[in-house]
Amino acid sequence: MSHNSFGRLFRFTSWGESHGPAIGCVVDGAPPRIALAEADLQHWLDRRRPGQSRFTTQRREPDQVKILSGLFEGVTTGTPIALLIENQDQRSKDYGEIADRFRPGHADYTYWKKYGIRDYRGGGRSSARETAMRVAAGGVARKVLRHILGEGVAIRGALIQVGKHPVDRSRWDWNATEANPFWCPDAKTAGVWEEAIDGARKAGSSLGAIVEVTASGIPAGLGAPVYGKLDAELAAAMMSINAVKGVEIGDGFAAAALGGEENADEMRMRDGKVVFTGNRAGGILGGISTGQEIVVRFAVKPTSSILNHRKTVTQRGEEVEISTKGRHDPCVGIRAVPVGEAMLAIVLADHLLRHRAQNG
């Protein structure tokens, strides 16, 4: 199976399955002499870890990361950094009834058609369990960004919509994202989401969501104007996350309803520097960063593993019904927030190293 690596100069390759003994990744391209410890990565993994509230899967995984290589005396050596997380709470028996049945909305059918074999235990390689390694690799990427650009770099994420309920941006408070289980920047809307997700779970169903991730402290000049566009690679990064079905940069699809005057981020001079009067472009013009805040949004579909019966077929072509038991997120978008942050950090670290390689 190919295509398990992401990035060019800053590159990581993940491995492992949902119900295997462990998952892991190898991060290559991190510059030498950067202070790094397991605790630096564990902080981000703890944000993604399952079982922290009733609104996520109750699979209990401590997600303790081990650094196996690439460090000497507490700093990176410039060699590959191998990371390992052992799986500890698999319940493969939960999937016995669907061993030969394709779950609607899942990768079961397409995976089987491509490879002629599939690991039905939680989706195997196509499981969102793999995203833990993205978060670990993203922790390394954050260290690279701050090592080169300084402590002013900030990568943050928030859930901005669950089901039909968006946040009220007039009440936006980044501090609120750490005070509720949804990464919601609007404390009042968090209460609405609580009722909506509880209702979906009790009904045996699930809800979709929209995640917004941002990066500030990023200089102008990252990206390339044709096949290395920063926004194109950010879109690819976010679309590679499980259950993501749409990505937009800045105003995204809303820009289609604007006139040219409204959409243009006009420029002025302030204290000898170019400043923008708006940021509808999400911090990227012509595939290259402007120095403004980078803003990316992605839509996450409702969790496909639900208790309600749905029509499907078996590997033998029989028409049957299916109900997916086990422990699943009623809204997978919640735990996608730290994953989106990680992928944003990885793309930016990669482009920063590529920019330095070409421009010094």
C-alpha positions, 0 to 999 in steps of 0.5 A: 500500500503506497501513499503513506507519506506527506510533505517534501522537506518536512515529511512524515510517514505513518503506519499502523492500523486501528486494532493493531498492536501499535501505530507510529510514524517517522518524521524526516527533515526536522533541522538539528539542534531543536530541543524536543521531548516526549512531553512536547508532543504529549500535550497535543496528543492529550487534546485529541485523545478519545474518551475525555467526554461523553461527546466522543468515542469511549475507547480508552487510549492513553496515547502515550508517545515514545520517541525512538530515534532522532534525539541526542541529549535532548535535541534533534540530530537532523536524522529521522525521528521515529514515534510510537504509540501502543494501542491498548483498548481495542475491542475487535469483537465489536466488528464481528457482525460486519466482517463481510458487510460494507458500512454505508458512508465508510471506506469499506467497499472502496478499500475492498475493491482496490485491494481485494482485502480489508481489515474490518476491525474499526476500518484498519488503515482507513480508521481515524486512529491514524490521525494520532500520528499526525498530531504527534508529527504536528507537534514536531512541526510546531517546534520547527516553526518556533525554532525558526520564526520565534515564539510569535507563531500561534496555531489554533483551531475551533469548532465553528458549527455542529449540525445546523448550529453555527457559532455567533462570531460576535461572541468569539473568545479563543479562551472559551475553546479550552473551557468546553469539550467542543473547542467552541469559541462561543460559550453560549453555543456550546450549550446548544451543541451539547443538547444536539449531540446528546440527542443525536447519540440517543437517536442512534445517529450522528452530526457533522461539523465545521472546523476552523484553523488559523496560523498567525506569526507566519511571514509573507513569502511561503508557497509557490505560484503554480504547483506549490501553492500554499493554499492548494497544499493546505487543502490537500492536507485537510482533505486527507483527514478522515471524514472531511468533504470540503475545504475553504481558505479565507472567505472560500465559497462565500467569495462567489457572492461578493463583488470585486470591490468587496472581495479585494483586500486593499493595501495601505502603508503604515510605519513603512510597512504594507498592511491590508484592510481586510483578509478575505483571502485567508492570508494567501494570494497567488499561492503565497502567504501575505504575512496575515493570519492564515485561515482554513476551514473544513467540513466534516461529515456525520460519523458513518458508524451509527446504530440505526439500520441502513441498507447495504450489501455483502462481499457476496453481493447479498442485499442486507441491513446493517447496524454498526455497534461499538464505540464511535464519536457522535460528532467526529468533528470534535476531535478533528480540531487538533488534527486540523491544527497539526496538518496546518503546522506540518504544511507550514513547516514544510513550506518554511524549509522549502522557502529557506532552501530556495531563498536563503 
